[in-house]
Amino acid sequence: MAPRKLAAGNWKMNGDLAALAEIETLAKNHAGAGCDILICPPAVLIHPAQAVAGGVVAIGGQDCHAKSAGAHTGDIAATQLRDAGATHVILGHSERRADHGETDADVNAKAQAAHAAGLIAVICVGETEAQRDAGETLNVIATQLAGSIPAGATAANTVIAYEPVWAIGTGRTPTNDQIAEVHALMRQKLEGAIADAAGTRLLYGGSVKPSNAAEIFAIADVDGALVGGASLKASDFGAIITAL
Ligand code: PEP
């Protein structure tokens, strides 16, 4: 069965207490939306965000540690995210892979921790521009999927986001055919790697905005979006939710 679509917002290191009004507005305007809605604010905002999300907007983290506790200054355990009110956590975002040297094995271990804590892991994969130019895109995606998805992954506890690195925050997007090609590959590679591959949500991310959302959502095997910049304002993100 085709999965229920998901509009996910990644606030990255943006937002403050005043910005929670955007989540409150989303909750007010989109109760009964035809898709699930998720906002992943900075970790310090998870608890207050959850309080204004009205059960309409799910709240998630942007990373977690693979261990459940210990001497890991500045890190956050999956159980702590859950305790603060998170239901999801983004893992393996290209900015984490680039800024913190996260490998597929790291992402896999973090996803296991997320699952053990009862969180839905939103696992990100995507090629760099150099990899695309070299014709390596499909190999890169297949390798990242194989390494990052842990045993025990299911359609209920895992979402996959295809985010070409060169499309993030640049205003550039792949062609519809390029998105369709990668999403078809991902669906195929999930067979055997995840329980219920057909029911697993595959998000596209990279410069999704109100003006291109409907076209992207019409592409086969695109079950929603992971949105950065356009998730910061309820007006923009609301238009994307409506397009789903
Ligand atoms: C992202 O950071 O996951 C992202 C897709 O960003 P943007 O929508 O701003 O390109």
Residues whose N, C-alpha, C, O or C-beta is under 5 A from the ligand:
A	BS01	PEP	N10 A167 I168 G169 T170 G205 G206 S207 V208 L226 V227 G228 G229 A230
